[in-house]
């Protein structure tokens, strides 16, 4: 994939140097700008759109959260900071990762790889091509899950639980939002509280849907005709 263009903002010069050193060791990554002054960074970012911004939080004049909220667009962002108390706010801002200093290279690389995956997914969606994985946020970080591993999605009010072959993910989202976002990936609604990947459906009857692995899920009355038409 093309290089990920990164802008790094931190009022401490050694931190900027460290980000540059780490990025130089990672393929397909290019640091196109570094800023100690967050006001200058804001001016640059308002006129330019890098793929990823790596931001400190505790900075003079404009902190990292204020800087991100002020931008007229929403770039991918990794917070890299000494502060630990802003994780919830970072979650609300949809940051890719929240790194607490000091950060070793392997931890940094994992965060960059998450950004790579999300950017690849975003570009693929924009080009209307289908990938074999989806990206979503859970536990303050962006997660990558392959479609083949997803068994079903279950709704609980303001949250959904994505059930995979290996673990469950709690996601702050509504079923309707998930359905709209990923319907082109083969997901189908079978109940007000259940969405499944159509390729995992083995069979169904008047009241239930049976998956290839033997799992049994309820089939809502209002979704029967839709499922029938979808699978034909």
C-alpha positions in Angstrom: 0.0 0.0 0.0 1.2 3.6 -0.4 3.2 5.3 2.3 1.3 6.5 5.3 2.1 10.2 5.7 2.5 11.2 9.4 2.6 14.4 11.3 4.0 14.3 14.8 3.2 17.0 17.4 5.0 17.2 20.8 6.4 20.1 22.7 9.4 18.0 23.8 12.0 17.6 21.0 13.3 14.2 22.2 9.8 12.8 21.8 9.7 14.0 18.2 13.1 12.5 17.6 11.9 9.2 19.0 8.8 9.1 16.8 11.0 9.8 13.7 13.5 7.1 14.7 10.7 4.5 15.2 9.0 5.4 12.0 12.2 5.1 10.0 12.2 1.4 11.1 8.7 0.7 9.8 7.9 0.0 6.1 5.5 2.3 4.2 5.7 5.1 6.8 6.8 8.6 6.1 7.0 11.5 8.7 6.2 14.6 6.7 6.2 17.1 9.5 7.2 17.5 13.2 6.0 20.4 15.4 7.0 21.4 18.9 4.6 24.4 18.8 0.9 23.1 18.7 -0.3 26.4 17.3 2.0 26.0 14.3 0.9 22.4 14.0 -2.8 23.5 14.0 -2.1 26.0 11.2 -0.3 23.3 9.1 -3.0 20.6 9.7 -5.8 23.0 8.9 -4.3 23.4 5.4 -2.9 19.9 4.9 -4.3 16.4 5.5 -1.8 13.8 6.5 -3.0 10.2 6.9 -2.1 10.0 10.6 -1.3 12.5 13.4 0.7 11.4 16.5 -0.2 13.8 19.3 1.0 14.6 22.7 -1.8 15.8 25.0 -0.2 18.0 27.7 1.2 20.9 25.6 1.2 24.7 26.2 -1.3 27.0 24.5 -3.2 24.2 22.8 -3.3 20.7 24.2 -3.6 17.6 21.9 -7.3 17.1 22.6 -8.2 20.7 21.8 -6.0 20.6 18.7 -7.8 17.5 17.4 -11.3 18.9 18.2 -10.4 22.2 16.4 -9.5 20.6 13.1 -12.1 21.0 10.3 -11.7 17.3 9.4 -11.1 14.1 11.4 -7.6 12.6 10.8 -6.5 9.2 12.1 -4.8 10.0 15.4 -2.6 8.2 17.9 -2.2 9.9 21.3 1.3 9.5 22.7 1.5 11.1 26.1 2.5 10.9 29.8 -1.1 11.5 30.8 -3.3 8.5 31.6 -6.5 10.1 32.6 -7.7 11.1 29.0 -8.3 7.5 27.7 -12.1 7.9 27.8 -12.0 11.2 25.9 -9.7 9.6 23.4 -12.3 6.8 22.9 -14.9 9.5 22.2 -12.6 11.1 19.6 -12.1 7.7 17.8 -8.4 7.7 18.1 -6.6 4.7 16.7 -4.5 4.1 19.9 -3.6 5.6 23.2 0.1 5.2 24.0 1.5 6.1 27.5 5.1 7.2 27.6 7.7 5.8 27.7 6.8 3.8 24.6 9.0 1.0 23.3 9.4 0.3 19.6 7.2 -2.9 19.5 4.3 -1.2 21.2 4.7 1.8 18.9 4.8 -0.5 15.8 1.6 -2.3 16.8 -0.2 1.1 17.0 1.1 2.1 13.6 0.0 -1.2 12.2 -3.5 -0.6 13.5 -3.5 2.7 11.7 -2.3 1.0 8.5 -5.1 -1.6 8.7 -7.7 1.1 9.3 -6.4 3.3 6.5 -6.4 0.3 4.1 -9.9 -0.5 5.1 -11.0 3.1 4.6 -9.4 3.4 1.2 -10.9 0.1 0.1 -14.4 1.3 1.2 -13.9 4.5 -0.7 -13.0 2.5 -3.8 -16.0 0.3 -3.2 -13.9 -2.8 -3.1 -14.5 -5.5 -0.5 -11.9 -6.7 2.0 -12.0 -9.8 4.1 -11.9 -8.0 7.5 -13.6 -5.1 9.3 -12.3 -2.5 11.6 -14.0 -1.2 14.8 -13.3 0.3 18.1 -13.4 -1.7 21.4 -11.6 -1.1 24.7 -10.2 2.3 23.4 -8.4 0.8 20.4 -9.1 0.0 16.8 -9.5 -3.7 16.3 -9.2 -5.8 13.1 -11.3 -8.9 12.8 -11.5 -11.2 9.8 -15.0 -11.8 8.5 -14.6 -15.6 8.5 -14.1 -15.4 12.3 -17.3 -13.5 13.1 -20.2 -15.7 14.2 -22.9 -13.1 15.0 -23.5 -9.6 16.4 -25.9 -9.2 19.3 -27.4 -6.0 20.5 -27.7 -4.6 24.0 -29.2 -1.1 24.0 -26.4 1.3 23.3 -23.9 -1.5 22.9 -23.4 -4.5 20.6 -21.4 -7.6 21.2 -19.4 -9.0 18.3 -19.0 -12.7 18.8 -16.1 -14.3 17.0 -14.6 -17.8 17.0 -12.0 -16.7 19.5 -13.4 -13.9 21.7 -16.2 -11.4 22.2 -15.9 -7.6 21.7 -18.1 -5.1 23.4 -18.6 -2.1 21.1 -20.3 1.2 21.9 -22.6 1.3 18.9 -26.2 0.6 17.9 -27.3 -2.4 15.8 -28.7 -0.1 13.2 -25.4 1.7 12.8 -23.5 -1.6 12.5 -26.0 -2.9 10.0 -25.7 0.2 7.8 -21.9 0.4 8.0 -21.2 -3.2 7.1 -24.2 -4.4 5.1 -22.1 -4.6 2.0 -19.9 -7.2 3.7 -22.6 -9.9 3.7 -24.2 -9.2 7.1 -27.9 -9.8 7.4 -30.4 -8.9 10.2 -32.4 -11.9 11.4 -33.8 -10.5 14.6 -34.1 -7.1 16.3 -31.1 -8.2 18.5 -29.1 -10.4 16.0 -27.1 -9.9 12.9 -25.2 -12.7 11.2 -22.8 -13.2 8.4 -24.8 -14.8 5.6 -22.0 -17.1 4.6 -22.2 -18.8 8.0 -25.9 -19.6 7.7 -26.4 -23.4 7.4 -30.3 -23.4 7.4 -33.3 -21.9 9.0 -36.9 -22.7 10.0 -39.9 -20.8 11.2 -38.3 -19.6 14.4 -34.5 -20.2 14.3 -31.4 -19.7 12.2 -28.7 -22.4 12.4 -25.1 -21.6 11.7 -22.4 -23.8 10.2 -20.9 -24.4 13.6 -24.2 -25.7 15.1 -25.2 -22.5 16.8 -28.9 -21.7 17.0 -30.1 -18.1 16.9 -33.7 -16.7 17.0 -35.4 -15.6 13.8 -37.6 -12.6 14.2 -41.1 -12.8 12.6 -40.6 -9.5 10.7 -37.3 -10.7 9.3 -38.3 -14.0 7.8 -39.3 -12.8 4.4 -36.2 -10.6 4.2 -33.9 -13.5 5.0 -35.7 -15.7 2.5 -35.2 -13.1 -0.3 -31.6 -12.4 0.8 -30.6 -16.0 0.6 -32.2 -16.7 -2.8 
